[in-house]
Amino acid sequence: MELDLRVVIASTPNVIAELRSMVSSRVAQTGERVSSNKPGSTVPLCLLPLTAADTEVDFLHSWARWAGVDLRGCGRFYRVNGFVRGVIGDDSAPVRELTRRVLTAMDSPTWVEPEGMRENLCELRAVHMRRWPEISDTVWQVVLREDA
């Protein structure tokens, strides 16, 4: 499936929620025993899906800012040195608002898509869909909803 930029953006809140729900015990995934009181022991959770979710937020927010989308009042995001790097807790409202604003901007007759935005966001989503095929369902839900 060739990914469409609007579909990638529209499905972002649900993809992030799905990825964040995948954070799981390393013991459940690998069967290894993890001791948190040993120096140098590994984290007892598999945090890769959380990192992927934060990367999705980071990339979309960065491209929105680059495209000139007004991001004031979007909500609270996790920031590092002033740059958005993810969501705070399980609050999806800022991501939903960010998504709404980007899609609204794209509908504007004055919208100019920044060079590289489509390729960057679609490739990131494709990488995440290959790694976690479960998120494909959330993308397909958006496709089916838009076709209806």
Biotite code that builds the C-alpha atoms (Angstrom):
import biotite.structure as struc

atoms = struc.array([
    struc.Atom([0.000, 0.000, 0.000], chain_id="A", res_id=1, res_name="MET", atom_name="CA", element="C"),
    struc.Atom([1.403, 3.397, -1.000], chain_id="A", res_id=2, res_name="GLU", atom_name="CA", element="C"),
    struc.Atom([0.883, 5.725, 1.918], chain_id="A", res_id=3, res_name="LEU", atom_name="CA", element="C"),
    struc.Atom([-0.916, 9.019, 1.377], chain_id="A", res_id=4, res_name="ASP", atom_name="CA", element="C"),
    struc.Atom([0.236, 12.020, 3.407], chain_id="A", res_id=5, res_name="LEU", atom_name="CA", element="C"),
    struc.Atom([-3.302, 12.943, 4.521], chain_id="A", res_id=6, res_name="ARG", atom_name="CA", element="C"),
    struc.Atom([-3.920, 9.391, 5.706], chain_id="A", res_id=7, res_name="VAL", atom_name="CA", element="C"),
    struc.Atom([-0.612, 9.303, 7.564], chain_id="A", res_id=8, res_name="VAL", atom_name="CA", element="C"),
    struc.Atom([-1.404, 12.581, 9.322], chain_id="A", res_id=9, res_name="ILE", atom_name="CA", element="C"),
    struc.Atom([-5.069, 11.761, 10.009], chain_id="A", res_id=10, res_name="ALA", atom_name="CA", element="C"),
    struc.Atom([-4.152, 8.396, 11.536], chain_id="A", res_id=11, res_name="SER", atom_name="CA", element="C"),
    struc.Atom([-1.356, 9.779, 13.732], chain_id="A", res_id=12, res_name="THR", atom_name="CA", element="C"),
    struc.Atom([-3.353, 10.078, 16.997], chain_id="A", res_id=13, res_name="PRO", atom_name="CA", element="C"),
    struc.Atom([-4.625, 6.510, 16.730], chain_id="A", res_id=14, res_name="ASN", atom_name="CA", element="C"),
    struc.Atom([-1.241, 5.138, 15.678], chain_id="A", res_id=15, res_name="VAL", atom_name="CA", element="C"),
    struc.Atom([0.382, 6.830, 18.659], chain_id="A", res_id=16, res_name="ILE", atom_name="CA", element="C"),
    struc.Atom([-2.244, 5.397, 21.011], chain_id="A", res_id=17, res_name="ALA", atom_name="CA", element="C"),
    struc.Atom([-1.725, 1.934, 19.527], chain_id="A", res_id=18, res_name="GLU", atom_name="CA", element="C"),
    struc.Atom([2.061, 2.145, 19.808], chain_id="A", res_id=19, res_name="LEU", atom_name="CA", element="C"),
    struc.Atom([1.878, 3.386, 23.399], chain_id="A", res_id=20, res_name="ARG", atom_name="CA", element="C"),
    struc.Atom([-0.408, 0.462, 24.261], chain_id="A", res_id=21, res_name="SER", atom_name="CA", element="C"),
    struc.Atom([2.317, -1.940, 23.076], chain_id="A", res_id=22, res_name="MET", atom_name="CA", element="C"),
    struc.Atom([4.791, -1.049, 25.820], chain_id="A", res_id=23, res_name="VAL", atom_name="CA", element="C"),
    struc.Atom([5.223, -4.397, 27.482], chain_id="A", res_id=24, res_name="SER", atom_name="CA", element="C"),
    struc.Atom([7.237, -6.328, 29.948], chain_id="A", res_id=25, res_name="SER", atom_name="CA", element="C"),
    struc.Atom([10.576, -7.518, 28.595], chain_id="A", res_id=26, res_name="ARG", atom_name="CA", element="C"),
    struc.Atom([9.971, -10.728, 30.539], chain_id="A", res_id=27, res_name="VAL", atom_name="CA", element="C"),
    struc.Atom([6.743, -11.301, 28.596], chain_id="A", res_id=28, res_name="ALA", atom_name="CA", element="C"),
    struc.Atom([8.567, -10.770, 25.284], chain_id="A", res_id=29, res_name="GLN", atom_name="CA", element="C"),
    struc.Atom([11.809, -12.652, 25.867], chain_id="A", res_id=30, res_name="THR", atom_name="CA", element="C"),
    struc.Atom([11.229, -14.826, 28.916], chain_id="A", res_id=31, res_name="GLY", atom_name="CA", element="C"),
    struc.Atom([14.442, -13.449, 30.420], chain_id="A", res_id=32, res_name="GLU", atom_name="CA", element="C"),
    struc.Atom([14.555, -12.627, 34.096], chain_id="A", res_id=33, res_name="ARG", atom_name="CA", element="C"),
    struc.Atom([15.296, -8.991, 34.885], chain_id="A", res_id=34, res_name="VAL", atom_name="CA", element="C"),
    struc.Atom([16.548, -7.723, 38.213], chain_id="A", res_id=35, res_name="SER", atom_name="CA", element="C"),
    struc.Atom([16.145, -3.988, 38.736], chain_id="A", res_id=36, res_name="SER", atom_name="CA", element="C"),
    struc.Atom([18.595, -3.861, 41.629], chain_id="A", res_id=37, res_name="ASN", atom_name="CA", element="C"),
    struc.Atom([21.656, -5.102, 39.721], chain_id="A", res_id=38, res_name="LYS", atom_name="CA", element="C"),
    struc.Atom([23.978, -2.463, 38.303], chain_id="A", res_id=39, res_name="PRO", atom_name="CA", element="C"),
    struc.Atom([23.906, -2.603, 34.523], chain_id="A", res_id=40, res_name="GLY", atom_name="CA", element="C"),
    struc.Atom([20.684, -4.613, 34.331], chain_id="A", res_id=41, res_name="SER", atom_name="CA", element="C"),
    struc.Atom([18.341, -3.876, 31.443], chain_id="A", res_id=42, res_name="THR", atom_name="CA", element="C"),
    struc.Atom([15.107, -1.955, 31.754], chain_id="A", res_id=43, res_name="VAL", atom_name="CA", element="C"),
    struc.Atom([12.298, -4.396, 32.611], chain_id="A", res_id=44, res_name="PRO", atom_name="CA", element="C"),
    struc.Atom([10.105, -2.923, 29.848], chain_id="A", res_id=45, res_name="LEU", atom_name="CA", element="C"),
    struc.Atom([10.322, -2.945, 26.076], chain_id="A", res_id=46, res_name="CYS", atom_name="CA", element="C"),
    struc.Atom([10.122, 0.775, 25.306], chain_id="A", res_id=47, res_name="LEU", atom_name="CA", element="C"),
    struc.Atom([10.648, 0.671, 21.529], chain_id="A", res_id=48, res_name="LEU", atom_name="CA", element="C"),
    struc.Atom([6.963, 1.303, 20.748], chain_id="A", res_id=49, res_name="PRO", atom_name="CA", element="C"),
    struc.Atom([6.977, 4.322, 23.090], chain_id="A", res_id=50, res_name="LEU", atom_name="CA", element="C"),
    struc.Atom([10.036, 5.691, 21.316], chain_id="A", res_id=51, res_name="THR", atom_name="CA", element="C"),
    struc.Atom([8.317, 5.162, 17.961], chain_id="A", res_id=52, res_name="ALA", atom_name="CA", element="C"),
    struc.Atom([5.199, 6.990, 19.180], chain_id="A", res_id=53, res_name="ALA", atom_name="CA", element="C"),
    struc.Atom([7.287, 9.914, 20.396], chain_id="A", res_id=54, res_name="ASP", atom_name="CA", element="C"),
    struc.Atom([9.142, 10.011, 17.068], chain_id="A", res_id=55, res_name="THR", atom_name="CA", element="C"),
    struc.Atom([5.820, 10.221, 15.215], chain_id="A", res_id=56, res_name="GLU", atom_name="CA", element="C"),
    struc.Atom([4.839, 13.245, 17.345], chain_id="A", res_id=57, res_name="VAL", atom_name="CA", element="C"),
    struc.Atom([8.268, 14.829, 16.981], chain_id="A", res_id=58, res_name="ASP", atom_name="CA", element="C"),
    struc.Atom([8.293, 14.529, 13.179], chain_id="A", res_id=59, res_name="PHE", atom_name="CA", element="C"),
    struc.Atom([4.716, 15.759, 12.670], chain_id="A", res_id=60, res_name="LEU", atom_name="CA", element="C"),
    struc.Atom([5.192, 18.732, 14.993], chain_id="A", res_id=61, res_name="HIS", atom_name="CA", element="C"),
    struc.Atom([8.506, 19.655, 13.322], chain_id="A", res_id=62, res_name="SER", atom_name="CA", element="C"),
    struc.Atom([7.004, 19.538, 9.833], chain_id="A", res_id=63, res_name="TRP", atom_name="CA", element="C"),
    struc.Atom([3.937, 21.494, 10.967], chain_id="A", res_id=64, res_name="ALA", atom_name="CA", element="C"),
    struc.Atom([6.186, 24.195, 12.383], chain_id="A", res_id=65, res_name="ARG", atom_name="CA", element="C"),
    struc.Atom([8.275, 24.197, 9.183], chain_id="A", res_id=66, res_name="TRP", atom_name="CA", element="C"),
    struc.Atom([5.078, 24.551, 7.113], chain_id="A", res_id=67, res_name="ALA", atom_name="CA", element="C"),
    struc.Atom([4.000, 27.567, 9.144], chain_id="A", res_id=68, res_name="GLY", atom_name="CA", element="C"),
    struc.Atom([1.046, 25.943, 10.919], chain_id="A", res_id=69, res_name="VAL", atom_name="CA", element="C"),
    struc.Atom([0.027, 27.965, 13.980], chain_id="A", res_id=70, res_name="ASP", atom_name="CA", element="C"),
    struc.Atom([0.904, 25.686, 16.882], chain_id="A", res_id=71, res_name="LEU", atom_name="CA", element="C"),
    struc.Atom([0.204, 28.086, 19.748], chain_id="A", res_id=72, res_name="ARG", atom_name="CA", element="C"),
    struc.Atom([-2.260, 26.641, 22.233], chain_id="A", res_id=73, res_name="GLY", atom_name="CA", element="C"),
    struc.Atom([-2.033, 23.114, 20.815], chain_id="A", res_id=74, res_name="CYS", atom_name="CA", element="C"),
    struc.Atom([-1.495, 21.680, 24.275], chain_id="A", res_id=75, res_name="GLY", atom_name="CA", element="C"),
    struc.Atom([1.385, 20.408, 26.355], chain_id="A", res_id=76, res_name="ARG", atom_name="CA", element="C"),
    struc.Atom([4.014, 18.213, 24.761], chain_id="A", res_id=77, res_name="PHE", atom_name="CA", element="C"),
    struc.Atom([7.150, 16.614, 26.151], chain_id="A", res_id=78, res_name="TYR", atom_name="CA", element="C"),
    struc.Atom([10.006, 18.917, 25.115], chain_id="A", res_id=79, res_name="ARG", atom_name="CA", element="C"),
    struc.Atom([13.793, 18.727, 25.091], chain_id="A", res_id=80, res_name="VAL", atom_name="CA", element="C"),
    struc.Atom([15.645, 22.041, 24.715], chain_id="A", res_id=81, res_name="ASN", atom_name="CA", element="C"),
    struc.Atom([12.388, 23.635, 23.548], chain_id="A", res_id=82, res_name="GLY", atom_name="CA", element="C"),
    struc.Atom([11.698, 21.071, 20.810], chain_id="A", res_id=83, res_name="PHE", atom_name="CA", element="C"),
    struc.Atom([8.711, 18.729, 20.937], chain_id="A", res_id=84, res_name="VAL", atom_name="CA", element="C"),
    struc.Atom([9.836, 15.142, 21.412], chain_id="A", res_id=85, res_name="ARG", atom_name="CA", element="C"),
    struc.Atom([6.592, 13.381, 22.377], chain_id="A", res_id=86, res_name="GLY", atom_name="CA", element="C"),
    struc.Atom([3.474, 13.458, 24.485], chain_id="A", res_id=87, res_name="VAL", atom_name="CA", element="C"),
    struc.Atom([3.150, 13.858, 28.224], chain_id="A", res_id=88, res_name="ILE", atom_name="CA", element="C"),
    struc.Atom([1.612, 10.815, 29.848], chain_id="A", res_id=89, res_name="GLY", atom_name="CA", element="C"),
    struc.Atom([-1.371, 9.432, 27.980], chain_id="A", res_id=90, res_name="ASP", atom_name="CA", element="C"),
    struc.Atom([-2.806, 12.812, 26.998], chain_id="A", res_id=91, res_name="ASP", atom_name="CA", element="C"),
    struc.Atom([-3.719, 12.482, 23.313], chain_id="A", res_id=92, res_name="SER", atom_name="CA", element="C"),
    struc.Atom([-5.485, 15.864, 23.104], chain_id="A", res_id=93, res_name="ALA", atom_name="CA", element="C"),
    struc.Atom([-2.393, 17.797, 21.947], chain_id="A", res_id=94, res_name="PRO", atom_name="CA", element="C"),
    struc.Atom([-1.723, 15.285, 19.167], chain_id="A", res_id=95, res_name="VAL", atom_name="CA", element="C"),
    struc.Atom([-5.352, 15.362, 18.061], chain_id="A", res_id=96, res_name="ARG", atom_name="CA", element="C"),
    struc.Atom([-5.244, 19.170, 17.964], chain_id="A", res_id=97, res_name="GLU", atom_name="CA", element="C"),
    struc.Atom([-1.924, 19.158, 16.107], chain_id="A", res_id=98, res_name="LEU", atom_name="CA", element="C"),
    struc.Atom([-3.376, 16.724, 13.566], chain_id="A", res_id=99, res_name="THR", atom_name="CA", element="C"),
    struc.Atom([-6.526, 18.811, 13.142], chain_id="A", res_id=100, res_name="ARG", atom_name="CA", element="C"),
    struc.Atom([-4.516, 21.959, 12.552], chain_id="A", res_id=101, res_name="ARG", atom_name="CA", element="C"),
    struc.Atom([-2.197, 20.349, 9.998], chain_id="A", res_id=102, res_name="VAL", atom_name="CA", element="C"),
    struc.Atom([-5.122, 18.851, 8.058], chain_id="A", res_id=103, res_name="LEU", atom_name="CA", element="C"),
    struc.Atom([-6.941, 22.210, 8.141], chain_id="A", res_id=104, res_name="THR", atom_name="CA", element="C"),
    struc.Atom([-3.818, 23.956, 6.842], chain_id="A", res_id=105, res_name="ALA", atom_name="CA", element="C"),
    struc.Atom([-3.521, 21.374, 4.058], chain_id="A", res_id=106, res_name="MET", atom_name="CA", element="C"),
    struc.Atom([-7.104, 22.154, 2.998], chain_id="A", res_id=107, res_name="ASP", atom_name="CA", element="C"),
    struc.Atom([-6.255, 25.830, 2.617], chain_id="A", res_id=108, res_name="SER", atom_name="CA", element="C"),
    struc.Atom([-5.790, 27.114, -0.952], chain_id="A", res_id=109, res_name="PRO", atom_name="CA", element="C"),
    struc.Atom([-2.569, 28.773, 0.235], chain_id="A", res_id=110, res_name="THR", atom_name="CA", element="C"),
    struc.Atom([-1.054, 25.488, 1.517], chain_id="A", res_id=111, res_name="TRP", atom_name="CA", element="C"),
    struc.Atom([2.463, 24.850, 0.260], chain_id="A", res_id=112, res_name="VAL", atom_name="CA", element="C"),
    struc.Atom([3.781, 21.455, 1.274], chain_id="A", res_id=113, res_name="GLU", atom_name="CA", element="C"),
    struc.Atom([7.384, 21.709, 2.442], chain_id="A", res_id=114, res_name="PRO", atom_name="CA", element="C"),
    struc.Atom([9.801, 19.776, 0.275], chain_id="A", res_id=115, res_name="GLU", atom_name="CA", element="C"),
    struc.Atom([10.522, 16.405, 1.851], chain_id="A", res_id=116, res_name="GLY", atom_name="CA", element="C"),
    struc.Atom([7.531, 16.410, 4.220], chain_id="A", res_id=117, res_name="MET", atom_name="CA", element="C"),
    struc.Atom([5.589, 13.723, 2.359], chain_id="A", res_id=118, res_name="ARG", atom_name="CA", element="C"),
    struc.Atom([8.577, 11.426, 1.951], chain_id="A", res_id=119, res_name="GLU", atom_name="CA", element="C"),
    struc.Atom([9.737, 11.857, 5.547], chain_id="A", res_id=120, res_name="ASN", atom_name="CA", element="C"),
    struc.Atom([6.394, 11.284, 7.264], chain_id="A", res_id=121, res_name="LEU", atom_name="CA", element="C"),
    struc.Atom([5.310, 8.455, 4.943], chain_id="A", res_id=122, res_name="CYS", atom_name="CA", element="C"),
    struc.Atom([8.652, 6.647, 5.256], chain_id="A", res_id=123, res_name="GLU", atom_name="CA", element="C"),
    struc.Atom([8.588, 6.931, 9.047], chain_id="A", res_id=124, res_name="LEU", atom_name="CA", element="C"),
    struc.Atom([5.081, 5.439, 9.117], chain_id="A", res_id=125, res_name="ARG", atom_name="CA", element="C"),
    struc.Atom([6.101, 2.678, 6.691], chain_id="A", res_id=126, res_name="ALA", atom_name="CA", element="C"),
    struc.Atom([9.031, 1.751, 8.954], chain_id="A", res_id=127, res_name="VAL", atom_name="CA", element="C"),
    struc.Atom([6.727, 1.604, 11.972], chain_id="A", res_id=128, res_name="HIS", atom_name="CA", element="C"),
    struc.Atom([4.123, -0.419, 10.078], chain_id="A", res_id=129, res_name="MET", atom_name="CA", element="C"),
    struc.Atom([6.783, -2.964, 9.071], chain_id="A", res_id=130, res_name="ARG", atom_name="CA", element="C"),
    struc.Atom([8.040, -3.214, 12.659], chain_id="A", res_id=131, res_name="ARG", atom_name="CA", element="C"),
    struc.Atom([4.558, -3.318, 14.230], chain_id="A", res_id=132, res_name="TRP", atom_name="CA", element="C"),
    struc.Atom([2.046, -4.600, 11.640], chain_id="A", res_id=133, res_name="PRO", atom_name="CA", element="C"),
    struc.Atom([-0.756, -4.110, 14.184], chain_id="A", res_id=134, res_name="GLU", atom_name="CA", element="C"),
    struc.Atom([-0.766, -0.370, 13.554], chain_id="A", res_id=135, res_name="ILE", atom_name="CA", element="C"),
    struc.Atom([-1.762, -0.985, 9.930], chain_id="A", res_id=136, res_name="SER", atom_name="CA", element="C"),
    struc.Atom([-5.314, -1.513, 11.165], chain_id="A", res_id=137, res_name="ASP", atom_name="CA", element="C"),
    struc.Atom([-5.491, 2.041, 12.498], chain_id="A", res_id=138, res_name="THR", atom_name="CA", element="C"),
    struc.Atom([-4.226, 3.402, 9.178], chain_id="A", res_id=139, res_name="VAL", atom_name="CA", element="C"),
    struc.Atom([-6.769, 1.328, 7.229], chain_id="A", res_id=140, res_name="TRP", atom_name="CA", element="C"),
    struc.Atom([-9.574, 2.638, 9.465], chain_id="A", res_id=141, res_name="GLN", atom_name="CA", element="C"),
    struc.Atom([-8.754, 6.163, 8.287], chain_id="A", res_id=142, res_name="VAL", atom_name="CA", element="C"),
    struc.Atom([-8.613, 5.049, 4.640], chain_id="A", res_id=143, res_name="VAL", atom_name="CA", element="C"),
    struc.Atom([-11.987, 3.339, 4.905], chain_id="A", res_id=144, res_name="LEU", atom_name="CA", element="C"),
    struc.Atom([-13.536, 6.310, 6.746], chain_id="A", res_id=145, res_name="ARG", atom_name="CA", element="C"),
    struc.Atom([-12.312, 8.731, 4.043], chain_id="A", res_id=146, res_name="GLU", atom_name="CA", element="C"),
    struc.Atom([-13.627, 6.461, 1.273], chain_id="A", res_id=147, res_name="ASP", atom_name="CA", element="C"),
    struc.Atom([-17.075, 6.249, 2.876], chain_id="A", res_id=148, res_name="ALA", atom_name="CA", element="C"),
])
